[in-house]
Amino acid sequence: MKKSNALDRQRTVYLDGAFGYRQAIPFVYAEIERLARQKLSPEAWAYIAGSAGLEQTARSNESDFQHWKIVPRMLRNVEERDLSIQFLGHTLPAPFFLAPIGALEMAHPEADLAVARACGALGIPYIFSNQASVPMEECAVTMGETPRMFQLYWSRSDELAVSLLQRAEASGCSAIVVTLDTTMLGWRTRDLDLGYLPFLKGIGIAQYTSDPVFRRLLEEPLEAPSGNRRPSFDAIRTLISSAQKYPGGFWRNLRSGIGRKAVQKFTQIYSRPNITWTDLPFLRKHTRLPIILKGVLHPDDAKKALDYGVDGIYVSNHGGRQVDGAISSIEALPGIVEAVRGKAPILFDSGVRGGADAFKALALGATAVGIGRPYCYALGIGGQAGVEALLLNWMADLELTMGLSGCKNIAEIHSTILHRG
Ligand SMILES: Cc1cc2nc3c(=O)[nH]c(=O)nc-3n(C[C@H](O)[C@H](O)[C@H](O)COP(=O)(O)O)c2cc1C
């Protein structure tokens, strides 16, 4: 576990600068985006940076933080600053975690593995995505004692869901994060313009292709794909990609068509818009891990979640990728905090772009703050080292914002220090 020391971090960067060495990950957020865009393919950039519809929610996720102003307090002796928090029985070095992000191999070939190693080096929790590019077991072994969680998309196969829960338990996960807002894919305009969805190339389905239940499902006859298209160059590329991504030998996969079958099966079972609150006890029955619901935006849903005995609420609108025009996460947060009344931890993400944003979310009642796109960009720019640098920078930024606002620790970050402007 790496304790934040903002002044050391600052000193290192300035001293490095004095000797002519520039840091790999920029500090100005717009520069991180610009560099990542240069590095990534047009498809990867569209998939990662893009959101639903007119992308209004994505924009307001960021801009609505400005409705809240920090009113720093003075003369409070902030010589010793402590960012640590308690979360699900763990002591974390800072109130950050990395949100689940699928198809990370589009950002970097080491994908989830690089992110897991970065988190393991610093003790920052990582939520493994259901759409990861690397099976959870491989990531978990690199993380040592660092807490990890598994994010579940509840597919049409309950048997697959149970298998994933069991694997998460065996991988030492501390909780199951059930994402509720993506029972179907949102209307992602940038991806639609390119006609590009990574999963169809076999990208981001490693939790499925490594799963014994999913592999057994592949033995069942599949529904015939709809449409009757003539083979094209792109179709062949898609076929090759799906064979490359499937575990095992490429030629064998290509001959057997297993990669294509896996993609087809995935598309048949992924969407499950018919789940309801009354399905939740099924999950409860099949795991002893705490259950956290991701994508809660309405206070009544938060209350309902508590009625159903869930262990944590995760305020998120998926970075604006699902419902365009939806309330920004930071606008939704105070209502949820009021509804939850301290009965469960509250995770938060969507639009967090630095230490001050994290500070505001904490002040409004979040227990821990999720980083999303920014770590994807850092991964694209610098792999594991890039993610580590970003985390160290944000920890330092939060630590300084906290200290300069007169707070010695996270418990002292309170809503009374915010002004609604
Ligand atoms: C490229 C991309 C892929 C994502 N994949 C998942 C996923 O597999 N599961 C999930 O629950 N959320 C997923 N999310 C949503 C993130 O967990 C998080 O809610 C979001 O990134 C927060 O918004 P921000 O990145 O704009 O801060 C994804 C987000 C992005 C940008």
The ligand as a Gaussian input file, in Angstrom:
#p B3LYP/6-31G(d) Opt

LIG

0 1
 C      -14.695000       2.419000     -22.580000
 C      -15.566000       2.205000     -21.391000
 C      -15.958000       0.911000     -21.071000
 C      -16.734000       0.676000     -19.936000
 N      -17.049000      -0.604000     -19.595000
 C      -17.780000      -0.837000     -18.487000
 C      -18.058000      -2.158000     -18.075000
 O      -17.614000      -3.116000     -18.681000
 N      -18.825000      -2.326000     -16.967000
 C      -19.327000      -1.274000     -16.247000
 O      -20.027000      -1.478000     -15.261000
 N      -19.035000      -0.015000     -16.602000
 C      -18.279000       0.233000     -17.701000
 N      -17.981000       1.510000     -18.030000
 C      -18.401000       2.615000     -17.165000
 C      -17.359000       2.906000     -16.081000
 O      -17.344000       1.885000     -15.111000
 C      -17.662000       4.232000     -15.356000
 O      -18.968000       4.185000     -14.858000
 C      -17.494000       5.419000     -16.283000
 O      -16.321000       5.291000     -17.055000
 C      -17.441000       6.724000     -15.490000
 O      -17.428000       7.828000     -16.343000
 P      -16.078000       8.635000     -16.713000
 O      -15.138000       7.639000     -17.267000
 O      -16.516000       9.621000     -17.747000
 O      -15.592000       9.274000     -15.451000
 C      -17.185000       1.767000     -19.154000
 C      -16.778000       3.062000     -19.477000
 C      -15.969000       3.283000     -20.572000
 C      -15.517000       4.686000     -20.863000

